[in-house]
Amino acid sequence: MEELKRTEHDKFHGEFAARMVEADKRQNRRLDLMEENINRINDLTVSIERMEVSMSNMIEEIKKQGERLEKLENEPVETYNQVKQSIITAAVGTVVGAAVTAILMIL
């Protein structure tokens, strides 16, 4: 096995050190890119959580609006039923009143 001379050793060491510095730079750049991606993912996660809360609030509001709409739709039906009941009561009252009056007149 051949021994390395001091100059060859220094040259090899210098080249190795230069390659290590370049490798470190590449790795640092990769880490920076990964860190940026992680930050973006975190931002997206926060945005999605906010959207979830917003959508939950919207769903609740839609449910409340549905209930109010149902009440509004049922209101004419209730009014119709009340009018119908009043007419029937008036008609029955008139018939009973006329019958009672006729009976009293006969007596």
C-alpha positions as CSV (number, residue, x, y, z in Angstrom):
1,M,0.0,0.0,0.0
2,E,1.3,3.4,-0.9
3,E,1.6,6.1,1.6
4,L,0.1,9.4,0.8
5,K,2.4,12.3,0.7
6,R,1.5,15.3,2.8
7,T,0.6,17.5,-0.3
8,E,-1.7,14.7,-1.6
9,H,-3.2,14.3,1.8
10,D,-3.8,18.1,2.1
11,K,-5.3,18.1,-1.5
12,F,-7.6,15.2,-0.7
13,H,-8.6,16.8,2.6
14,G,-9.3,20.1,0.9
15,E,-11.4,18.4,-1.8
16,F,-13.2,16.4,0.9
17,A,-13.9,19.5,3.0
18,A,-15.2,21.3,-0.1
19,R,-17.5,18.5,-0.9
20,M,-18.7,18.4,2.7
21,V,-19.4,22.2,2.6
22,E,-21.4,21.7,-0.6
23,A,-23.3,18.8,0.9
24,D,-24.0,20.9,3.9
25,K,-25.4,23.7,1.7
26,R,-27.6,21.3,-0.2
27,Q,-28.9,19.8,3.0
28,N,-29.5,23.2,4.5
29,R,-31.4,24.2,1.4
30,R,-33.5,21.1,1.6
31,L,-34.2,21.7,5.2
32,D,-35.2,25.3,4.4
33,L,-37.6,24.1,1.7
34,M,-39.1,21.5,4.1
35,E,-39.5,24.1,6.7
36,E,-41.3,26.4,4.2
37,N,-43.6,23.5,3.3
38,I,-44.3,22.7,6.9
39,N,-45.3,26.3,7.5
40,R,-47.6,26.3,4.5
41,I,-49.2,23.1,5.7
42,N,-49.7,24.6,9.1
43,D,-51.3,27.7,7.5
44,L,-53.6,25.4,5.5
45,T,-54.5,23.5,8.6
46,V,-55.5,26.7,10.4
47,S,-57.5,27.9,7.4
48,I,-59.3,24.6,7.2
49,E,-60.1,24.8,10.9
50,R,-61.5,28.3,10.5
51,M,-63.6,27.1,7.5
52,E,-64.9,24.2,9.6
53,V,-66.1,26.7,12.3
54,S,-67.5,29.0,9.7
55,M,-69.4,26.1,8.0
56,S,-70.7,24.9,11.4
57,N,-72.1,28.3,12.1
58,M,-73.6,28.5,8.6
59,I,-75.3,25.1,9.1
60,E,-76.8,26.3,12.4
61,E,-78.0,29.4,10.8
62,I,-79.6,27.5,7.9
63,K,-81.3,25.2,10.4
64,K,-82.7,28.3,12.2
65,Q,-83.9,29.8,8.9
66,G,-85.5,26.5,8.0
67,E,-87.4,26.5,11.3
68,R,-88.5,30.1,10.8
69,L,-89.6,29.3,7.2
70,E,-91.6,26.3,8.4
71,K,-93.4,28.6,10.9
72,L,-94.1,31.1,8.2
73,E,-95.4,28.4,5.9
74,N,-97.7,27.0,8.7
75,E,-99.1,30.4,9.7
76,P,-101.6,30.6,6.8
77,V,-102.8,27.1,7.6
78,E,-103.3,28.0,11.2
79,T,-105.2,31.1,10.2
80,Y,-107.3,29.2,7.8
81,N,-108.1,26.6,10.5
82,Q,-109.1,29.4,12.9
83,V,-111.4,31.1,10.3
84,K,-113.0,27.8,9.5
85,Q,-113.5,27.0,13.2
86,S,-115.1,30.5,13.7
87,I,-117.4,30.0,10.7
88,I,-118.5,26.6,11.9
89,T,-119.1,28.0,15.4
90,A,-121.1,30.9,14.1
91,A,-123.2,28.6,11.8
92,V,-123.8,26.1,14.7
93,G,-124.7,29.0,17.0
94,T,-127.1,30.5,14.4
95,V,-128.8,27.2,13.9
96,V,-129.1,26.5,17.6
97,G,-130.3,30.0,18.3
98,A,-132.9,29.7,15.5
99,A,-134.0,26.4,16.8
100,V,-134.3,27.7,20.4
101,T,-136.2,30.7,19.2
102,A,-138.6,28.6,17.2
103,I,-139.1,26.3,20.1
104,L,-139.8,29.3,22.4
105,M,-142.2,30.8,19.9
106,I,-144.2,27.6,19.7
107,L,-144.5,27.4,23.4
